[in-house]
Amino acid sequence: MRERVKRVMSDVFGVPAEEIPDDADAETLESWDSLGHMSLMLALEAEFNVSIPSETMLELISMEEITAFLGRGGSTPQS
Amino acid sequence: MTEVAAHGGAGSPLMALDLHHVGILVADIGSASEAYVRRFGYSIRTSVIHDPTQTAFVQFLALPGSTVLVELVAPDRPDSKLSGALRKGGGLNHMCYAVEDIDDACRHLRAEAMLLIQPPVPAAAFPGRRIAWLIGRDRIPVELVERPLAGQV
């Protein structure tokens, strides 16, 4: 799944997938600004056929959090 | 044709919302403002303002008789928050709405599934007033600014 996420990030951010580290986050990828973040969220929804609630979008700011979310089938854990 | 309400519903902060300015991202404020004045007849409404929070220089222009401004925005340094967007070509950057109650407007827009990416903070370009930033699925960044008093931009 991580490689699939990297391919989406590569398309959205215009960075070669092999240059995206496993611990990529909004701080380390220059193109991951607020507009890039919304573009990434919409691209992930399309690629993985999930719906990401807006409050969850705010939390998915790293590769780790994105893969964890998708690993749960795109559901948000109940607190 | 179904009649569509011109404003938000009763109690909606949209009832008190005005288009304040459109932000245009450029590489150089001086040459861009000169082009807007010459090409479209804009007049310059403010000096170039440094906004350290946005890591940008900004300047406001307006057409004669228009209440809607254009904000030219340029990165203030190579690693500005705006540098990446400028490398992609710049251009239309955001839309800004003036609101009476910015906290209430933020709550309303969050309930409309917009992401609050910057809660209200004091604005360098608008002394004594606060701005906030949101983005929705249309991917147009939206700035909110507290409504200007008479004589303010």
gemmi code that builds the backbone of each chain (N, CA, C; Angstrom):
import gemmi

chains = {
    "A": [
        ("MET", (0.825, -1.208, 0.000), (0.000, 0.000, 0.000), (0.860, 1.260, 0.000)),
        ("ARG", (1.993, 1.210, 0.725), (2.856, 2.387, 0.811), (3.316, 2.833, -0.584)),
        ("GLU", (3.651, 1.859, -1.435), (4.132, 2.214, -2.773), (3.009, 2.845, -3.596)),
        ("ARG", (1.792, 2.373, -3.376), (0.641, 2.950, -4.085), (0.409, 4.394, -3.629)),
        ("VAL", (0.551, 4.621, -2.334), (0.416, 5.987, -1.812), (1.511, 6.872, -2.397)),
        ("LYS", (2.715, 6.329, -2.491), (3.822, 7.115, -3.055), (3.542, 7.491, -4.505)),
        ("ARG", (2.927, 6.571, -5.257), (2.617, 6.888, -6.655), (1.605, 8.036, -6.731)),
        ("VAL", (0.622, 8.014, -5.808), (-0.358, 9.113, -5.773), (0.346, 10.423, -5.415)),
        ("MET", (1.204, 10.352, -4.399), (1.940, 11.565, -3.995), (2.804, 12.070, -5.141)),
        ("SER", (3.402, 11.151, -5.853), (4.260, 11.530, -6.969), (3.465, 12.301, -8.023)),
        ("ASP", (2.269, 11.798, -8.339), (1.416, 12.473, -9.320), (1.001, 13.858, -8.825)),
        ("VAL", (0.624, 13.932, -7.533), (0.098, 15.194, -6.995), (1.204, 16.234, -6.828)),
        ("PHE", (2.328, 15.785, -6.267), (3.375, 16.747, -5.907), (4.433, 16.933, -6.993)),
        ("GLY", (4.379, 16.107, -8.041), (5.361, 16.244, -9.107), (6.762, 15.856, -8.683)),
        ("VAL", (6.853, 14.895, -7.766), (8.154, 14.413, -7.277), (8.259, 12.934, -7.646)),
        ("PRO", (9.402, 12.472, -8.166), (9.536, 11.044, -8.473), (9.249, 10.184, -7.235)),
        ("ALA", (8.488, 9.103, -7.436), (8.077, 8.265, -6.303), (9.270, 7.753, -5.517)),
        ("GLU", (10.376, 7.456, -6.234), (11.538, 6.908, -5.532), (12.227, 7.953, -4.656)),
        ("GLU", (11.875, 9.215, -4.845), (12.468, 10.261, -4.005), (11.596, 10.588, -2.790)),
        ("ILE", (10.438, 9.924, -2.678), (9.552, 10.182, -1.535), (9.908, 9.195, -0.422)),
        ("PRO", (10.388, 9.687, 0.710), (10.808, 8.777, 1.780), (9.620, 8.121, 2.481)),
        ("ASP", (9.892, 7.005, 3.146), (8.821, 6.302, 3.873), (8.222, 7.159, 4.987)),
        ("ASP", (9.015, 8.091, 5.493), (8.514, 8.932, 6.591), (8.158, 10.339, 6.093)),
        ("ALA", (7.780, 10.426, 4.814), (7.421, 11.743, 4.257), (6.274, 12.364, 5.049)),
        ("ASP", (6.365, 13.669, 5.208), (5.248, 14.384, 5.842), (5.169, 15.799, 5.276)),
        ("ALA", (4.179, 16.534, 5.768), (3.926, 17.869, 5.223), (5.075, 18.835, 5.504)),
        ("GLU", (5.925, 18.502, 6.474), (7.051, 19.372, 6.793), (8.231, 19.134, 5.847)),
        ("THR", (8.355, 17.918, 5.356), (9.557, 17.575, 4.594), (9.364, 17.647, 3.076)),
        ("LEU", (8.128, 17.596, 2.593), (7.891, 17.704, 1.150), (7.428, 19.120, 0.833)),
        ("GLU", (8.218, 19.821, 0.039), (7.944, 21.235, -0.205), (6.556, 21.481, -0.809)),
        ("SER", (6.154, 20.604, -1.716), (4.879, 20.829, -2.402), (3.663, 20.508, -1.533)),
        ("TRP", (3.915, 19.943, -0.345), (2.799, 19.535, 0.521), (2.323, 20.746, 1.329)),
        ("ASP", (1.789, 21.740, 0.632), (1.195, 22.888, 1.307), (-0.313, 22.656, 1.402)),
        ("SER", (-1.070, 23.661, 1.792), (-2.504, 23.439, 2.030), (-3.234, 23.047, 0.744)),
        ("LEU", (-2.855, 23.687, -0.362), (-3.486, 23.328, -1.633), (-3.061, 21.922, -2.055)),
        ("GLY", (-1.774, 21.623, -1.888), (-1.286, 20.282, -2.201), (-1.946, 19.230, -1.324)),
        ("HIS", (-2.203, 19.589, -0.061), (-2.826, 18.629, 0.851), (-4.232, 18.267, 0.392)),
        ("MET", (-5.010, 19.300, 0.032), (-6.366, 19.000, -0.435), (-6.313, 18.181, -1.730)),
        ("SER", (-5.373, 18.517, -2.612), (-5.232, 17.744, -3.856), (-4.884, 16.296, -3.545)),
        ("LEU", (-4.003, 16.082, -2.565), (-3.609, 14.721, -2.181), (-4.799, 13.953, -1.610)),
        ("MET", (-5.570, 14.620, -0.755), (-6.722, 13.940, -0.145), (-7.731, 13.499, -1.222)),
        ("LEU", (-7.992, 14.375, -2.191), (-8.945, 14.036, -3.255), (-8.398, 12.905, -4.129)),
        ("ALA", (-7.083, 12.937, -4.379), (-6.474, 11.876, -5.203), (-6.494, 10.542, -4.460)),
        ("LEU", (-6.267, 10.558, -3.145), (-6.324, 9.318, -2.351), (-7.748, 8.755, -2.328)),
        ("GLU", (-8.735, 9.639, -2.196), (-10.129, 9.179, -2.229), (-10.421, 8.445, -3.537)),
        ("ALA", (-9.936, 9.019, -4.631), (-10.202, 8.406, -5.936), (-9.431, 7.099, -6.094)),
        ("GLU", (-8.176, 7.081, -5.697), (-7.328, 5.908, -5.888), (-7.784, 4.725, -5.026)),
        ("PHE", (-8.167, 5.020, -3.772), (-8.501, 3.940, -2.837), (-10.005, 3.780, -2.630)),
        ("ASN", (-10.777, 4.564, -3.374), (-12.232, 4.478, -3.297), (-12.738, 4.586, -1.852)),
        ("VAL", (-12.243, 5.618, -1.180), (-12.680, 5.879, 0.194), (-13.175, 7.320, 0.269)),
        ("SER", (-13.900, 7.605, 1.332), (-14.325, 8.970, 1.601), (-13.572, 9.447, 2.846)),
        ("ILE", (-12.907, 10.570, 2.730), (-12.134, 11.080, 3.870), (-12.873, 12.282, 4.462)),
        ("PRO", (-13.401, 12.154, 5.684), (-14.087, 13.299, 6.300), (-13.126, 14.472, 6.486)),
        ("SER", (-13.660, 15.671, 6.434), (-12.788, 16.854, 6.488), (-11.967, 16.884, 7.769)),
        ("GLU", (-12.533, 16.474, 8.896), (-11.758, 16.505, 10.145), (-10.604, 15.509, 10.086)),
        ("THR", (-10.817, 14.386, 9.405), (-9.744, 13.396, 9.252), (-8.667, 13.918, 8.315)),
        ("MET", (-9.086, 14.667, 7.277), (-8.094, 15.232, 6.348), (-7.033, 16.030, 7.097)),
        ("LEU", (-7.450, 16.739, 8.125), (-6.505, 17.565, 8.874), (-5.463, 16.730, 9.598)),
        ("GLU", (-5.774, 15.454, 9.835), (-4.859, 14.594, 10.601), (-3.923, 13.792, 9.697)),
        ("LEU", (-4.260, 13.674, 8.433), (-3.476, 12.819, 7.534), (-2.330, 13.602, 6.898)),
        ("ILE", (-1.390, 14.006, 7.735), (-0.317, 14.878, 7.259), (1.035, 14.164, 7.234)),
        ("SER", (1.017, 12.854, 7.195), (2.259, 12.092, 7.036), (1.938, 10.767, 6.353)),
        ("MET", (2.979, 10.177, 5.762), (2.833, 8.862, 5.143), (2.298, 7.857, 6.170)),
        ("GLU", (2.842, 7.921, 7.376), (2.455, 6.986, 8.423), (0.948, 7.089, 8.726)),
        ("GLU", (0.467, 8.314, 8.878), (-0.953, 8.486, 9.216), (-1.848, 8.095, 8.032)),
        ("ILE", (-1.394, 8.382, 6.833), (-2.195, 8.025, 5.649), (-2.303, 6.505, 5.506)),
        ("THR", (-1.168, 5.812, 5.616), (-1.209, 4.349, 5.450), (-1.990, 3.697, 6.592)),
        ("ALA", (-1.904, 4.266, 7.797), (-2.681, 3.712, 8.920), (-4.176, 3.877, 8.652)),
        ("PHE", (-4.555, 5.044, 8.154), (-5.969, 5.309, 7.842), (-6.470, 4.356, 6.759)),
        ("LEU", (-5.686, 4.221, 5.696), (-6.098, 3.332, 4.594), (-6.076, 1.874, 5.042)),
        ("GLY", (-5.166, 1.532, 5.950), (-5.090, 0.174, 6.458), (-6.321, -0.212, 7.270)),
        ("ARG", (-6.976, 0.792, 7.812), (-8.230, 0.540, 8.541), (-9.419, 0.522, 7.577)),
        ("GLY", (-9.120, 0.545, 6.286), (-10.194, 0.555, 5.297), (-10.770, 1.935, 5.106)),
        ("GLY", (-10.010, 2.932, 5.491), (-10.469, 4.306, 5.306), (-11.448, 4.771, 6.365)),
        ("SER", (-11.396, 4.116, 7.516), (-12.311, 4.528, 8.592), (-11.520, 5.271, 9.662)),
        ("THR", (-12.215, 6.134, 10.355), (-11.602, 6.910, 11.429), (-11.870, 6.197, 12.747)),
        ("PRO", (-10.813, 5.972, 13.568), (-11.048, 5.281, 14.833), (-11.956, 6.082, 15.750)),
        ("GLN", (-12.818, 5.373, 16.479), (-13.699, 6.045, 17.438), (-12.925, 6.336, 18.714)),
        ("SER", (-13.031, 7.548, 19.212), (-12.306, 7.881, 20.451), (-13.223, 7.644, 21.651)),
    ],
    "B": [
        ("MET", (-37.710, 28.403, -13.528), (-36.440, 28.229, -12.810), (-36.678, 28.452, -11.323)),
        ("THR", (-36.077, 27.603, -10.532), (-36.216, 27.748, -9.095), (-35.470, 28.992, -8.623)),
        ("GLU", (-36.147, 29.764, -7.793), (-35.491, 30.956, -7.267), (-34.477, 30.541, -6.207)),
        ("VAL", (-33.291, 31.065, -6.324), (-32.227, 30.738, -5.372), (-31.990, 31.931, -4.472)),
        ("ALA", (-31.921, 31.661, -3.174), (-31.672, 32.740, -2.230), (-30.335, 33.394, -2.535)),
        ("ALA", (-30.290, 34.711, -2.493), (-29.065, 35.437, -2.819), (-28.040, 35.335, -1.705)),
        ("HIS", (-28.479, 35.039, -0.514), (-27.568, 34.977, 0.614), (-27.820, 33.686, 1.369)),
        ("GLY", (-26.996, 33.459, 2.400), (-27.162, 32.284, 3.229), (-28.482, 32.326, 3.963)),
        ("GLY", (-28.799, 31.226, 4.610), (-30.058, 31.133, 5.313), (-30.088, 32.006, 6.549)),
        ("ALA", (-31.239, 32.025, 7.186), (-31.386, 32.840, 8.386), (-30.337, 32.434, 9.415)),
        ("GLY", (-29.659, 33.409, 9.982), (-28.655, 33.135, 10.983), (-27.301, 32.770, 10.399)),
        ("SER", (-27.199, 32.664, 9.074), (-25.926, 32.301, 8.461), (-25.007, 33.509, 8.409)),
        ("PRO", (-23.720, 33.307, 8.740), (-22.784, 34.426, 8.619), (-22.597, 34.861, 7.170)),
        ("LEU", (-23.026, 34.002, 6.228), (-22.901, 34.381, 4.817), (-23.734, 35.611, 4.500)),
        ("MET", (-24.727, 35.881, 5.327), (-25.540, 37.068, 5.082), (-24.702, 38.330, 5.230)),
        ("ALA", (-23.571, 38.255, 5.923), (-22.745, 39.436, 6.156), (-21.384, 39.278, 5.501)),
        ("LEU", (-21.352, 38.639, 4.350), (-20.069, 38.319, 3.713), (-19.926, 39.114, 2.412)),
        ("ASP", (-18.768, 39.743, 2.243), (-18.492, 40.486, 1.010), (-17.197, 39.977, 0.389)),
        ("LEU", (-17.137, 39.974, -0.935), (-15.869, 39.673, -1.590), (-14.935, 40.859, -1.364)),
        ("HIS", (-13.837, 40.622, -0.663), (-12.913, 41.703, -0.304), (-11.804, 41.843, -1.341)),
        ("HIS", (-11.138, 40.736, -1.661), (-10.103, 40.798, -2.692), (-9.842, 39.430, -3.291)),
        ("VAL", (-9.173, 39.470, -4.433), (-8.685, 38.255, -5.087), (-7.165, 38.315, -5.036)),
        ("GLY", (-6.546, 37.244, -4.559), (-5.094, 37.214, -4.441), (-4.448, 36.614, -5.680)),
        ("ILE", (-3.439, 37.303, -6.193), (-2.709, 36.852, -7.379), (-1.241, 36.686, -6.986)),
        ("LEU", (-0.716, 35.502, -7.177), (0.681, 35.228, -6.808), (1.598, 35.582, -7.966)),
        ("VAL", (2.553, 36.461, -7.683), (3.482, 36.928, -8.720), (4.920, 36.818, -8.193)),
        ("ALA", (5.859, 36.907, -9.108), (7.268, 36.824, -8.696), (7.763, 38.151, -8.151)),
        ("ASP", (7.264, 39.245, -8.714), (7.771, 40.569, -8.352), (6.616, 41.563, -8.302)),
        ("ILE", (6.419, 42.149, -7.125), (5.276, 43.056, -6.940), (5.398, 44.290, -7.834)),
        ("GLY", (6.590, 44.850, -7.898), (6.768, 46.100, -8.636), (6.380, 45.985, -10.095)),
        ("SER", (6.912, 44.976, -10.757), (6.619, 44.842, -12.189), (5.174, 44.409, -12.407)),
        ("ALA", (4.619, 43.604, -11.489), (3.232, 43.160, -11.641), (2.262, 44.329, -11.448)),
        ("SER", (2.491, 45.152, -10.420), (1.573, 46.272, -10.182), (1.640, 47.263, -11.349)),
        ("GLU", (2.843, 47.474, -11.857), (2.989, 48.369, -13.011), (2.180, 47.839, -14.202)),
        ("ALA", (2.222, 46.539, -14.400), (1.472, 45.935, -15.511), (-0.036, 46.061, -15.287)),
        ("TYR", (-0.516, 45.865, -14.053), (-1.949, 45.968, -13.784), (-2.446, 47.399, -13.977)),
        ("VAL", (-1.624, 48.360, -13.588), (-2.001, 49.767, -13.762), (-2.066, 50.108, -15.252)),
        ("ARG", (-1.035, 49.719, -15.971), (-0.940, 50.059, -17.398), (-1.972, 49.290, -18.224)),
        ("ARG", (-2.102, 47.993, -17.923), (-2.912, 47.106, -18.773), (-4.398, 47.259, -18.517)),
        ("PHE", (-4.786, 47.347, -17.214), (-6.210, 47.318, -16.873), (-6.734, 48.624, -16.277)),
        ("GLY", (-5.856, 49.536, -15.926), (-6.304, 50.779, -15.325), (-6.499, 50.720, -13.822)),
        ("TYR", (-5.887, 49.754, -13.163), (-5.952, 49.699, -11.698), (-5.216, 50.886, -11.105)),
        ("SER", (-5.617, 51.269, -9.895), (-4.833, 52.236, -9.144), (-4.289, 51.546, -7.894)),
        ("ILE", (-3.139, 52.000, -7.488), (-2.472, 51.388, -6.337), (-3.081, 51.944, -5.054)),
        ("ARG", (-3.519, 51.055, -4.176), (-4.226, 51.484, -2.959), (-3.374, 51.446, -1.703)),
        ("THR", (-2.289, 50.668, -1.708), (-1.412, 50.610, -0.529), (0.041, 50.545, -0.987)),
        ("SER", (0.925, 50.796, -0.042), (2.341, 50.536, -0.315), (2.566, 49.027, -0.292)),
        ("VAL", (3.777, 48.596, -0.607), (4.116, 47.176, -0.489), (4.274, 46.869, 0.999)),
        ("ILE", (3.538, 45.856, 1.458), (3.490, 45.500, 2.887), (4.192, 44.161, 3.074)),
        ("HIS", (5.044, 44.086, 4.102), (5.673, 42.798, 4.415), (4.799, 42.054, 5.423)),
        ("ASP", (4.438, 40.838, 5.080), (3.624, 40.005, 5.970), (4.463, 38.787, 6.377)),
        ("PRO", (5.126, 38.859, 7.531), (6.009, 37.754, 7.926), (5.259, 36.457, 8.195)),
        ("THR", (3.996, 36.545, 8.613), (3.224, 35.321, 8.866), (3.000, 34.545, 7.570)),
        ("GLN", (2.721, 35.282, 6.508), (2.495, 34.636, 5.211), (3.800, 34.478, 4.432)),
        ("THR", (4.912, 34.951, 5.023), (6.228, 34.986, 4.339), (6.089, 35.590, 2.943)),
        ("ALA", (5.472, 36.779, 2.917), (5.146, 37.389, 1.623), (5.229, 38.910, 1.687)),
        ("PHE", (5.427, 39.495, 0.508), (5.155, 40.908, 0.301), (3.811, 40.998, -0.404)),
        ("VAL", (3.000, 41.991, -0.027), (1.695, 42.141, -0.672), (1.443, 43.609, -0.999)),
        ("GLN", (0.597, 43.843, -1.987), (0.162, 45.195, -2.328), (-1.254, 45.118, -2.876)),
        ("PHE", (-2.082, 46.098, -2.496), (-3.477, 46.100, -2.924), (-3.705, 47.143, -4.016)),
        ("LEU", (-4.502, 46.743, -5.012), (-4.876, 47.615, -6.121), (-6.391, 47.545, -6.287)),
        ("ALA", (-6.958, 48.547, -6.938), (-8.402, 48.520, -7.218), (-8.694, 49.254, -8.506)),
        ("LEU", (-9.771, 48.847, -9.148), (-10.261, 49.586, -10.300), (-11.065, 50.779, -9.807)),
        ("PRO", (-11.111, 51.858, -10.558), (-11.878, 53.029, -10.127), (-13.333, 52.656, -9.837)),
        ("GLY", (-13.817, 53.027, -8.659), (-15.211, 52.790, -8.301), (-15.505, 51.390, -7.801)),
        ("SER", (-14.533, 50.505, -7.825), (-14.769, 49.126, -7.387), (-14.420, 48.960, -5.912)),
        ("THR", (-15.218, 48.174, -5.228), (-14.916, 47.896, -3.818), (-14.098, 46.615, -3.668)),
        ("VAL", (-13.985, 45.854, -4.751), (-13.214, 44.604, -4.693), (-11.770, 44.896, -5.100)),
        ("LEU", (-10.850, 44.452, -4.250), (-9.434, 44.714, -4.480), (-8.759, 43.527, -5.157)),
        ("VAL", (-7.623, 43.804, -5.741), (-6.688, 42.751, -6.143), (-5.507, 42.840, -5.190)),
        ("GLU", (-5.098, 41.701, -4.656), (-3.906, 41.646, -3.805), (-2.801, 40.936, -4.580)),
        ("LEU", (-1.758, 41.665, -4.888), (-0.585, 41.027, -5.492), (0.261, 40.473, -4.357)),
        ("VAL", (0.653, 39.226, -4.479), (1.382, 38.523, -3.422), (2.667, 37.977, -4.015)),
        ("ALA", (3.776, 38.189, -3.320), (5.060, 37.657, -3.797), (5.834, 37.082, -2.619)),
        ("PRO", (6.568, 36.006, -2.827), (7.382, 35.439, -1.741), (8.373, 36.474, -1.214)),
        ("ASP", (8.609, 36.436, 0.113), (9.559, 37.398, 0.687), (10.973, 36.844, 0.776)),
        ("ARG", (11.124, 35.531, 0.464), (12.462, 34.918, 0.488), (12.395, 33.594, -0.262)),
        ("PRO", (13.547, 33.043, -0.595), (13.536, 31.819, -1.418), (12.767, 30.666, -0.799)),
        ("ASP", (12.778, 30.544, 0.544), (12.065, 29.424, 1.164), (10.704, 29.853, 1.728)),
        ("SER", (10.113, 30.890, 1.146), (8.768, 31.326, 1.528), (7.754, 30.186, 1.343)),
        ("LYS", (6.660, 30.241, 2.130), (5.570, 29.272, 1.960), (5.009, 29.305, 0.532)),
        ("LEU", (5.224, 30.430, -0.153), (4.629, 30.614, -1.480), (5.560, 30.217, -2.621)),
        ("SER", (6.811, 29.905, -2.296), (7.785, 29.654, -3.360), (7.407, 28.449, -4.209)),
        ("GLY", (6.915, 27.394, -3.562), (6.529, 26.198, -4.321), (5.416, 26.499, -5.304)),
        ("ALA", (4.405, 27.240, -4.846), (3.275, 27.581, -5.733), (3.741, 28.487, -6.870)),
        ("LEU", (4.693, 29.359, -6.563), (5.199, 30.237, -7.630), (5.958, 29.434, -8.677)),
        ("ARG", (6.695, 28.420, -8.226), (7.425, 27.588, -9.191), (6.463, 26.848, -10.124)),
        ("LYS", (5.215, 26.650, -9.648), (4.217, 26.003, -10.511), (3.524, 27.018, -11.420)),
        ("GLY", (3.938, 28.256, -11.334), (3.402, 29.246, -12.250), (2.689, 30.412, -11.606)),
        ("GLY", (2.367, 30.306, -10.302), (1.674, 31.419, -9.636), (0.288, 31.636, -10.217)),
        ("GLY", (-0.132, 32.893, -10.279), (-1.455, 33.209, -10.810), (-2.501, 33.275, -9.707)),
        ("LEU", (-3.754, 32.923, -10.051), (-4.844, 33.002, -9.066), (-4.472, 32.200, -7.828)),
        ("ASN", (-4.474, 32.853, -6.673), (-3.952, 32.241, -5.455), (-5.014, 32.031, -4.391)),
        ("HIS", (-5.915, 32.985, -4.229), (-6.966, 32.823, -3.219), (-8.057, 33.854, -3.420)),
        ("MET", (-9.181, 33.611, -2.738), (-10.252, 34.598, -2.678), (-10.445, 34.973, -1.223)),
        ("CYS", (-10.678, 36.244, -0.967), (-10.825, 36.720, 0.414), (-12.189, 37.368, 0.605)),
        ("TYR", (-12.842, 36.968, 1.686), (-14.148, 37.523, 2.029), (-14.056, 38.297, 3.343)),
        ("ALA", (-14.703, 39.439, 3.393), (-14.799, 40.211, 4.633), (-16.038, 39.756, 5.389)),
        ("VAL", (-15.859, 39.556, 6.676), (-16.958, 39.058, 7.502), (-17.066, 39.886, 8.775)),
        ("GLU", (-18.255, 39.902, 9.313), (-18.488, 40.647, 10.547), (-17.885, 39.893, 11.738)),
        ("ASP", (-18.168, 38.611, 11.812), (-17.726, 37.786, 12.945), (-16.882, 36.635, 12.383)),
        ("ILE", (-15.576, 36.767, 12.455), (-14.688, 35.791, 11.796), (-14.748, 34.426, 12.497)),
        ("ASP", (-14.922, 34.426, 13.805), (-14.993, 33.138, 14.516), (-16.253, 32.377, 14.098)),
        ("ASP", (-17.342, 33.102, 14.001), (-18.602, 32.485, 13.599), (-18.518, 31.987, 12.150)),
        ("ALA", (-17.885, 32.792, 11.290), (-17.749, 32.395, 9.881), (-16.881, 31.144, 9.756)),
        ("CYS", (-15.818, 31.056, 10.560), (-14.964, 29.855, 10.543), (-15.779, 28.630, 10.959)),
        ("ARG", (-16.568, 28.783, 12.007), (-17.399, 27.651, 12.462), (-18.355, 27.222, 11.350)),
        ("HIS", (-18.967, 28.201, 10.720), (-19.923, 27.903, 9.648), (-19.241, 27.162, 8.502)),
        ("LEU", (-18.077, 27.648, 8.075), (-17.407, 27.032, 6.923), (-16.824, 25.671, 7.268)),
        ("ARG", (-16.397, 25.479, 8.520), (-15.950, 24.136, 8.932), (-17.126, 23.167, 8.898)),
        ("ALA", (-18.293, 23.647, 9.317), (-19.489, 22.788, 9.254), (-19.852, 22.465, 7.809)),
        ("GLU", (-19.373, 23.304, 6.878), (-19.574, 23.063, 5.443), (-18.433, 22.237, 4.871)),
        ("ALA", (-17.699, 21.550, 5.744), (-16.630, 20.604, 5.357), (-15.394, 21.280, 4.785)),
        ("MET", (-15.210, 22.569, 5.076), (-13.946, 23.186, 4.679), (-12.902, 22.952, 5.771)),
        ("LEU", (-11.640, 22.849, 5.368), (-10.553, 22.653, 6.318), (-10.071, 24.013, 6.805)),
        ("LEU", (-10.010, 24.167, 8.123), (-9.471, 25.402, 8.701), (-7.959, 25.231, 8.789)),
        ("ILE", (-7.230, 25.881, 7.899), (-5.782, 25.685, 7.871), (-5.047, 26.773, 8.640)),
        ("GLN", (-5.719, 27.865, 8.949), (-5.133, 28.895, 9.808), (-6.258, 29.550, 10.605)),
        ("PRO", (-6.360, 29.227, 11.894), (-7.373, 29.902, 12.718), (-7.095, 31.414, 12.753)),
        ("PRO", (-8.078, 32.209, 13.174), (-7.910, 33.666, 13.136), (-6.659, 34.151, 13.873)),
        ("VAL", (-5.872, 34.969, 13.161), (-4.657, 35.577, 13.715), (-4.605, 37.032, 13.265)),
        ("PRO", (-3.888, 37.875, 14.022), (-3.728, 39.271, 13.579), (-3.058, 39.325, 12.210)),
        ("ALA", (-3.491, 40.275, 11.392), (-3.001, 40.351, 10.006), (-2.069, 41.537, 9.830)),
        ("ALA", (-0.895, 41.285, 9.245), (0.054, 42.367, 8.988), (-0.521, 43.375, 7.998)),
        ("ALA", (-1.280, 42.880, 7.020), (-1.792, 43.760, 5.965), (-3.028, 44.544, 6.399)),
        ("PHE", (-3.650, 44.129, 7.514), (-4.886, 44.769, 7.974), (-4.751, 45.071, 9.473)),
        ("PRO", (-4.073, 46.158, 9.827), (-3.806, 46.446, 11.243), (-5.084, 46.441, 12.091)),
        ("GLY", (-5.017, 45.740, 13.232), (-6.139, 45.694, 14.154), (-7.213, 44.694, 13.778)),
        ("ARG", (-7.006, 43.987, 12.689), (-8.007, 43.016, 12.250), (-7.362, 41.634, 12.130)),
        ("ARG", (-8.212, 40.605, 12.136), (-7.706, 39.236, 12.051), (-8.088, 38.606, 10.709)),
        ("ILE", (-7.268, 37.651, 10.305), (-7.566, 36.846, 9.118), (-7.565, 35.369, 9.497)),
        ("ALA", (-8.193, 34.560, 8.667), (-8.170, 33.103, 8.819), (-8.127, 32.508, 7.419)),
        ("TRP", (-7.657, 31.254, 7.338), (-7.540, 30.592, 6.033), (-8.235, 29.252, 6.067)),
        ("LEU", (-8.956, 28.957, 4.995), (-9.632, 27.663, 4.845), (-9.458, 27.181, 3.414)),
        ("ILE", (-9.720, 25.893, 3.221), (-9.727, 25.360, 1.848), (-10.795, 24.279, 1.765)),
        ("GLY", (-11.452, 24.222, 0.625), (-12.490, 23.216, 0.412), (-12.146, 22.332, -0.761)),
        ("ARG", (-13.079, 21.487, -1.133), (-12.819, 20.523, -2.199), (-12.695, 21.151, -3.581)),
        ("ASP", (-13.052, 22.421, -3.708), (-12.806, 23.099, -4.990), (-11.351, 23.551, -5.100)),
        ("ARG", (-10.566, 23.392, -4.022), (-9.131, 23.665, -3.971), (-8.800, 25.139, -4.203)),
        ("ILE", (-9.756, 26.009, -3.905), (-9.472, 27.444, -3.944), (-9.259, 27.899, -2.505)),
        ("PRO", (-8.037, 28.266, -2.121), (-7.836, 28.766, -0.759), (-8.714, 29.994, -0.506)),
        ("VAL", (-9.333, 30.022, 0.667), (-10.225, 31.118, 1.052), (-9.648, 31.808, 2.283)),
        ("GLU", (-9.503, 33.119, 2.172), (-9.088, 33.930, 3.304), (-10.308, 34.666, 3.827)),
        ("LEU", (-10.443, 34.734, 5.123), (-11.466, 35.570, 5.748), (-10.759, 36.725, 6.440)),
        ("VAL", (-11.350, 37.892, 6.371), (-10.787, 39.042, 7.081), (-11.929, 39.766, 7.783)),
        ("GLU", (-11.619, 40.274, 8.964), (-12.646, 41.043, 9.668), (-12.954, 42.312, 8.871)),
        ("ARG", (-14.206, 42.659, 8.876), (-14.685, 43.749, 8.024), (-13.947, 45.054, 8.323)),
        ("PRO", (-13.552, 45.799, 7.265), (-12.835, 47.056, 7.490), (-13.736, 48.160, 8.038)),
        ("LEU", (-13.117, 49.039, 8.827), (-13.817, 50.244, 9.245), (-13.709, 51.265, 8.109)),
        ("ALA", (-14.475, 52.330, 8.202), (-14.441, 53.362, 7.163), (-13.009, 53.865, 6.986)),
        ("GLY", (-12.567, 53.917, 5.754), (-11.227, 54.419, 5.462), (-10.160, 53.351, 5.416)),
        ("GLN", (-10.480, 52.145, 5.935), (-9.510, 51.059, 5.879), (-9.644, 50.300, 4.554)),
        ("VAL", (-8.524, 49.695, 4.143), (-8.556, 48.856, 2.940), (-9.256, 47.554, 3.276)),
    ],
}
model = gemmi.Model(1)
for chain_id, residues in chains.items():
    chain = gemmi.Chain(chain_id)
    for i, (resn, *xyz) in enumerate(residues, 1):
        res = gemmi.Residue()
        res.name, res.seqid = resn, gemmi.SeqId(i, " ")
        for name, pos in zip(("N", "CA", "C"), xyz):
            atom = gemmi.Atom()
            atom.name, atom.element = name, gemmi.Element(name[0])
            atom.pos, atom.b_iso = gemmi.Position(*pos), 0.0
            res.add_atom(atom)
        chain.add_residue(res)
    model.add_chain(chain)
structure = gemmi.Structure()
structure.add_model(model)
structure.setup_entities()
